[in-house]
Amino acid sequence: MAPVSGTVTLKGKPVKTGTIIFESAGNRPSTGKIIDGKIVEVTTFETGDGVPIGSHNVAVNITADASSAVMANPGDAAARDAN
């Protein structure tokens, strides 16, 4: 097992919050948190134990800030389509 550290950015700015997943053939996936751009608590079996040594496919899931979410009313689209 090996520790993981680093920074996750989008358009040159640190990602505020999210998750990161590391997958490699024959191994259990490892998951970590992204907090203020930093990768923390990468876990495979026990909290913070890291990832199996080797090459990995990596997926990043960015958690949207609720204050910036755009809310739509599905009824509006249906009303437009009916006309």
N, C-alpha and C positions, 0 to 999 in steps of 0.2 A: 504494500500500500504506500501511496505517496501523498503528501499534502498538496493542496492546490491554493494558489493565491493569484491575484490579478485584478484588473479593472475592466469593467464592461462599459463601453461607450456607444452612443448612437449620435451620429452627426457631430462628433467631436466633443460631446458632453456626457458625463457619467450618467448611467441609467439609475434613476432614483430607487426603484424597487423591482424585484422580479425573482425568477428562479433560473437555475442552470442545471442541465442534465448531461451527464457523460455516459456514453454507451460504448462498449467494446465487445467483440465476439467472445462468447464463452464466459462472460462475467456479468454479474448483477449490475444494473444501472446505478450510478451514483448521482445524488442530487445535492444542490447547494442553494443558498440564498444570495441574492444581490441586494445590498443595502448601501445606498449612496455611492453606487458604482463599484463597490468592493465585493469580491466573491468571498463568502464566509460559510462556515459550518458545512463543508462538503462532506457528505456522509454516504458510505456504502453499507456498512453493517451497524456501526455505532456512531453517534454524533461526533463529527469532526475527524473521523478516521481517514478521510481522503478517498482516493480512487486507486484501482488496481494499476500497476505500472504497465505502460504500453500506449498504443495509439487509440484515440477515441473519436467518435462522432459526438459533436456538441450541439445542444439545442438551448436557446435562450428564450425565455418567456418574460416579456416585460409587462409589469402590472401598471395599468393606466391609473393616473391620478384622477380620482373621481371628480375633482373640481374642473377638469378639462374635458370631461366626457360630453359628447354631443348627444342629446336625447331627441329622439324622433317619435312622433305619434303615428303608428302604423295606420290609423284610421284616416289620416290626411292623404296618404297615397291612394287608399281605396276610394276615397271621395273623388279625387282627381281622375282616376281611371274610369269611374262610372259616368263621368260627363262626356 
